[in-house]
Amino acid sequence: MSVFDGLCIADDEEVQSFIKQVSANIKKERQKRGVTQLELALKIGQKSSAFYANAENSAKNRRFNLEHIYKISKALNVDVGSFFVDSY
């Protein structure tokens, strides 16, 4: 047994669940405002909707980083913190 065993406070499953929740919250806000994935992708500086769609749907191990989330909140005119609530 190593001294480092049990030090991590969040396992991989918990982290993946959190990422999926944030992505789902972003998707709900985007759809609520009638914005397409392509429109939002372009507004946050992506050249196509491929990365955006994969990140929003937690596919192909793609995920939004903090810069993306901040830009998405600005583009949708929503408080960035609202993406991080558990039951949106």
The 8 nearest C-alpha neighbors of each residue, nearest first, counted from 0:
[[1, 2, 4, 3, 5, 6, 7, 8],
 [2, 0, 3, 4, 5, 6, 7, 8],
 [1, 3, 4, 0, 5, 6, 7, 8],
 [2, 4, 1, 6, 5, 7, 0, 8],
 [5, 3, 1, 6, 2, 0, 7, 8],
 [4, 6, 7, 3, 8, 2, 1, 9],
 [7, 5, 4, 3, 8, 2, 9, 1],
 [6, 8, 9, 5, 10, 4, 3, 11],
 [7, 9, 6, 10, 5, 13, 11, 14],
 [10, 8, 7, 13, 14, 11, 12, 6],
 [9, 11, 13, 12, 14, 8, 7, 15],
 [12, 10, 14, 13, 15, 9, 16, 7],
 [11, 13, 15, 14, 10, 16, 9, 17],
 [12, 14, 16, 10, 11, 15, 9, 17],
 [13, 15, 17, 11, 16, 12, 18, 10],
 [16, 14, 18, 12, 17, 13, 11, 19],
 [15, 17, 13, 19, 14, 18, 12, 20],
 [16, 18, 14, 20, 15, 19, 13, 21],
 [19, 17, 15, 21, 20, 16, 22, 14],
 [20, 18, 22, 16, 17, 21, 23, 15],
 [19, 21, 23, 17, 18, 22, 24, 16],
 [22, 20, 24, 18, 82, 23, 19, 83],
 [21, 23, 55, 19, 25, 24, 20, 26],
 [24, 22, 26, 20, 25, 21, 19, 27],
 [25, 23, 21, 27, 82, 26, 22, 20],
 [24, 26, 22, 28, 23, 27, 82, 29],
 [25, 27, 23, 29, 24, 28, 30, 22],
 [28, 26, 24, 30, 25, 29, 31, 23],
 [27, 29, 31, 25, 26, 30, 32, 24],
 [30, 28, 26, 32, 34, 31, 27, 25],
 [29, 31, 33, 27, 32, 28, 34, 26],
 [32, 30, 28, 29, 33, 27, 34, 26],
 [31, 33, 30, 29, 34, 28, 75, 27],
 [32, 34, 30, 31, 29, 35, 28, 36],
 [33, 35, 29, 32, 30, 38, 39, 36],
 [36, 34, 38, 37, 39, 33, 29, 30],
 [35, 37, 39, 38, 40, 48, 52, 34],
 [36, 38, 48, 40, 35, 39, 41, 47],
 [39, 37, 35, 41, 40, 36, 42, 34],
 [38, 40, 42, 36, 41, 37, 43, 35],
 [39, 41, 37, 45, 43, 42, 38, 48],
 [40, 42, 45, 44, 38, 39, 43, 46],
 [43, 41, 39, 40, 44, 38, 74, 45],
 [44, 42, 40, 41, 70, 45, 39, 71],
 [43, 45, 41, 42, 40, 46, 39, 67],
 [44, 46, 41, 40, 47, 43, 48, 42],
 [45, 47, 41, 44, 48, 40, 49, 37],
 [48, 46, 45, 49, 37, 40, 41, 50],
 [47, 49, 37, 51, 40, 50, 52, 36],
 [50, 48, 52, 51, 47, 53, 37, 40],
 [51, 49, 53, 52, 48, 54, 61, 47],
 [50, 52, 48, 54, 49, 53, 40, 55],
 [53, 51, 55, 49, 54, 50, 48, 56],
 [52, 54, 58, 56, 50, 51, 55, 57],
 [55, 53, 62, 61, 57, 51, 56, 52],
 [54, 56, 22, 52, 53, 57, 51, 26],
 [55, 57, 53, 58, 54, 52, 22, 23],
 [58, 56, 54, 55, 53, 61, 19, 62],
 [59, 57, 53, 56, 60, 61, 54, 55],
 [58, 60, 61, 53, 57, 54, 62, 56],
 [61, 59, 58, 57, 62, 54, 53, 56],
 [62, 60, 54, 59, 53, 58, 57, 50],
 [63, 61, 54, 57, 64, 60, 55, 18],
 [62, 64, 67, 54, 68, 65, 61, 55],
 [63, 65, 67, 66, 68, 62, 69, 54],
 [66, 64, 68, 67, 69, 63, 70, 71],
 [65, 67, 69, 68, 64, 70, 63, 71],
 [68, 66, 70, 64, 65, 69, 63, 71],
 [69, 67, 71, 65, 66, 70, 72, 64],
 [68, 70, 66, 72, 71, 67, 65, 79],
 [71, 69, 73, 67, 72, 68, 43, 74],
 [72, 70, 74, 68, 73, 69, 67, 75],
 [71, 73, 77, 79, 69, 75, 70, 74],
 [72, 74, 76, 70, 71, 75, 69, 77],
 [75, 73, 71, 72, 76, 70, 42, 39],
 [76, 74, 72, 73, 77, 71, 29, 28],
 [75, 77, 73, 74, 72, 78, 71, 79],
 [78, 76, 72, 75, 79, 73, 81, 74],
 [77, 79, 80, 81, 72, 76, 82, 73],
 [80, 78, 72, 81, 82, 77, 69, 68],
 [81, 79, 82, 78, 83, 84, 77, 72],
 [80, 82, 83, 79, 78, 84, 77, 87],
 [83, 81, 24, 21, 80, 84, 79, 25],
 [82, 84, 81, 80, 21, 85, 20, 24],
 [85, 83, 81, 86, 82, 87, 80, 21],
 [86, 84, 87, 83, 20, 17, 21, 82],
 [87, 85, 84, 20, 24, 83, 82, 81],
 [86, 84, 85, 24, 81, 82, 83, 27]]
